[in-house]
Amino acid sequence: LAGLVAAQRGSGGAGIRILGGMSSSPTLADEIAAFRADFPAALWSRHEPVGRHHARAGAELAFGAPLEVRHDLSRADVILALESDFLAQGPGSLRHARDFSRRRVRGDTGALGHTSVARGELPPSPRMNRLYCVESSPTSTGTLADHLLTLRPSQVPLFAVALAVELGLVDAGARPPDLDPRLLRWAAAVAGDLRERPGRTLITVGAPADPAVHALAMAMNDALGNVGTTV
């Protein structure tokens, strides 16, 4: 490639196109920066056939921009996972597993510690966390659920809508008729549990879930007071 690249120096790399994947490597980032400095007119594109595309699309629906959401499980007393294997996959899964497991001991005083209390943040909770999982295929996270609901992939968005109705964010008319009675009972029970712990709950959605589910989860987390605490 040396001869081809050398021929592009005069135009600043206007004829060069590079297609790569997503990477968090600082070494690669430095190499890309150096390449762009030598060839400012070149185009370096990134694409992944499988990734967090739905999560980004959901953030665009909710915020108008592809914002990235991070979670703090050390503060979450009640967790709802929608198609989310958050303990084994995705950014932060190791930290999530640690924070989740530290709250699985009855009588645990939480993972915030005295420093967080001194800063005026939420005080530690003595309550062991509770995990609800709604999924269409088995996950590692689902094996640790206190309550597990298995649905068809097409039913997961319906559950999200039913939950949003129970939380008062969506008009009841938006809920499709003739829903599975299990789904409705679950939505009512989970909504009640979430409302009891304002600011100490978390709804997490897996990357493959429909963008509308991601957007609804963000709206529900906001309504539950989780933004700034667990989100």
C-alpha positions in Angstrom: 0.0 0.0 0.0 3.0 2.3 0.4 2.9 3.5 -3.2 -0.8 4.1 -3.2 -0.7 6.0 0.1 2.3 8.1 -1.2 0.3 9.1 -4.2 -2.4 10.6 -2.0 -0.2 12.9 0.0 -0.6 15.7 -2.5 -4.3 15.8 -2.0 -4.2 15.3 1.7 -5.7 11.8 1.3 -8.8 12.9 -0.5 -9.0 9.5 -2.3 -8.5 7.4 0.9 -11.5 5.7 2.6 -11.0 3.4 5.6 -13.8 1.2 7.1 -13.2 -0.2 10.6 -15.1 -1.4 13.6 -15.8 0.2 17.0 -12.9 0.2 19.4 -12.2 1.7 22.8 -8.4 1.1 22.4 -6.4 4.3 23.2 -3.5 3.0 21.1 -5.8 2.7 18.1 -7.2 6.1 18.8 -3.7 7.6 18.8 -3.0 5.9 15.5 -6.2 7.2 13.9 -5.3 10.7 15.1 -1.8 10.5 13.6 -3.2 9.2 10.3 -5.7 12.0 10.1 -3.0 14.6 10.8 -1.1 13.2 7.8 -4.2 12.8 5.6 -6.8 15.4 6.7 -9.0 14.9 3.7 -9.2 11.1 4.2 -12.4 9.5 5.6 -12.2 6.9 8.4 -15.6 5.3 9.0 -16.7 2.9 11.7 -19.5 0.3 11.5 -20.6 -2.7 13.5 -23.2 -5.1 12.1 -24.2 -6.1 15.6 -24.0 -3.5 18.4 -25.9 -1.1 20.6 -27.7 0.5 17.6 -31.2 0.1 19.2 -30.0 1.6 22.5 -28.7 4.7 20.6 -31.9 4.9 18.6 -33.9 4.8 21.8 -31.8 7.6 23.3 -32.5 9.6 20.2 -36.2 9.1 20.6 -36.0 10.1 24.3 -33.4 12.9 24.2 -32.9 13.8 20.5 -29.3 12.7 20.7 -27.6 9.3 21.0 -26.6 9.7 24.6 -25.1 6.8 26.5 -26.8 5.7 29.7 -24.8 4.4 32.7 -26.2 2.6 35.8 -25.3 2.4 39.5 -26.6 -0.8 40.9 -25.1 -0.1 44.3 -28.0 2.2 44.9 -30.8 0.1 43.4 -33.2 -1.6 45.8 -35.5 -2.8 43.0 -34.3 -3.7 39.5 -36.2 -4.6 36.4 -34.3 -6.2 33.5 -36.0 -6.1 30.2 -34.1 -8.5 27.8 -31.1 -7.3 29.7 -28.2 -9.6 30.7 -26.5 -6.7 32.5 -24.5 -9.0 34.9 -22.7 -10.7 32.0 -22.8 -8.5 28.9 -22.3 -5.0 27.9 -20.3 -2.0 29.2 -19.8 -2.1 32.9 -20.9 -5.7 33.4 -18.1 -6.5 35.8 -18.9 -3.5 38.0 -22.6 -4.3 37.8 -22.0 -7.9 39.0 -19.9 -6.6 41.9 -22.4 -4.0 43.0 -25.3 -6.3 42.5 -23.8 -9.1 44.5 -22.9 -6.8 47.4 -26.6 -6.0 47.8 -27.6 -9.7 47.8 -26.8 -10.2 51.5 -29.7 -9.7 53.9 -29.0 -6.9 56.3 -26.3 -5.4 54.0 -25.9 -1.7 54.6 -25.3 -0.9 51.0 -22.3 -0.1 48.9 -22.3 3.7 49.3 -20.3 3.9 52.4 -19.7 6.8 54.8 -18.1 9.0 52.2 -21.2 9.2 50.0 -23.3 10.0 53.0 -20.9 12.8 54.0 -21.3 14.3 50.5 -25.1 14.5 51.1 -26.0 11.7 48.7 -28.6 9.0 49.3 -27.9 7.1 52.6 -27.1 3.4 52.5 -30.2 1.1 52.4 -30.4 -1.9 54.7 -32.7 -3.6 52.2 -31.5 -6.5 50.1 -32.2 -5.7 46.4 -34.9 -7.4 44.4 -34.5 -8.4 40.8 -37.3 -8.8 38.2 -36.3 -10.2 34.8 -38.5 -10.2 31.7 -36.8 -12.1 28.8 -37.4 -14.1 25.8 -34.3 -16.3 26.0 -32.3 -17.6 29.0 -29.6 -15.3 30.4 -27.1 -15.5 33.2 -28.8 -12.6 34.9 -32.2 -14.4 34.7 -30.8 -17.3 36.7 -30.4 -14.9 39.6 -33.8 -13.3 39.4 -36.1 -13.3 42.3 -39.0 -13.2 39.8 -38.7 -14.3 36.2 -41.2 -13.8 33.4 -40.6 -15.5 30.0 -42.3 -13.9 27.1 -42.1 -14.1 23.3 -39.8 -11.4 21.8 -42.9 -9.7 20.4 -44.4 -9.5 23.9 -41.6 -7.6 25.6 -42.6 -4.2 24.1 -46.2 -4.9 25.1 -45.0 -5.5 28.7 -43.1 -2.2 28.6 -46.2 -0.4 27.5 -48.3 -2.1 30.2 -45.8 -1.1 32.8 -45.8 2.5 31.6 -49.6 2.5 31.8 -49.4 1.3 35.4 -46.9 4.1 36.2 -49.2 6.7 34.7 -46.9 7.7 31.8 -49.0 6.2 29.0 -52.7 6.4 28.5 -54.5 3.1 29.1 -55.9 3.3 25.6 -52.4 2.6 24.2 -52.4 -0.8 25.8 -53.4 -3.4 23.3 -56.5 -5.4 24.2 -56.5 -9.1 25.1 -53.0 -9.1 26.6 -51.7 -12.2 28.4 -53.1 -12.0 31.9 -49.7 -13.0 33.3 -48.2 -9.9 31.6 -50.8 -7.6 33.1 -50.4 -9.1 36.6 -46.7 -8.7 36.4 -46.9 -5.1 35.2 -49.1 -4.2 38.1 -46.9 -5.9 40.7 -43.7 -4.5 39.3 -45.1 -1.0 39.1 -46.2 -1.2 42.7 -42.8 -2.3 43.9 -41.0 0.4 41.8 -43.2 3.2 43.2 -42.4 2.2 46.8 -38.7 3.1 46.4 -38.5 6.4 44.6 -34.9 7.1 43.4 -33.8 3.7 44.5 -35.0 1.6 41.5 -33.7 0.8 38.1 -35.1 -0.3 34.7 -32.4 -1.7 32.5 -32.9 -2.7 28.8 -30.8 -5.0 26.8 -29.1 -3.8 23.6 -31.2 -6.0 21.2 -34.6 -4.7 22.6 -36.7 -2.4 20.3 -35.7 1.3 20.4 -39.2 2.2 21.7 -38.6 0.0 24.7 -35.3 1.8 25.4 -37.1 5.1 25.2 -39.9 4.0 27.5 -37.4 2.7 30.0 -35.6 6.1 30.1 -38.9 7.9 30.6 -39.9 5.5 33.4 -36.6 5.8 35.1 -37.0 9.6 35.0 -40.5 9.4 36.4 -39.4 7.1 39.2 -36.7 9.6 40.3 -33.8 7.4 39.2 -32.0 9.9 37.1 -29.0 11.2 39.1 -29.1 8.3 41.5 -29.2 4.9 39.8 -29.1 6.3 36.3 
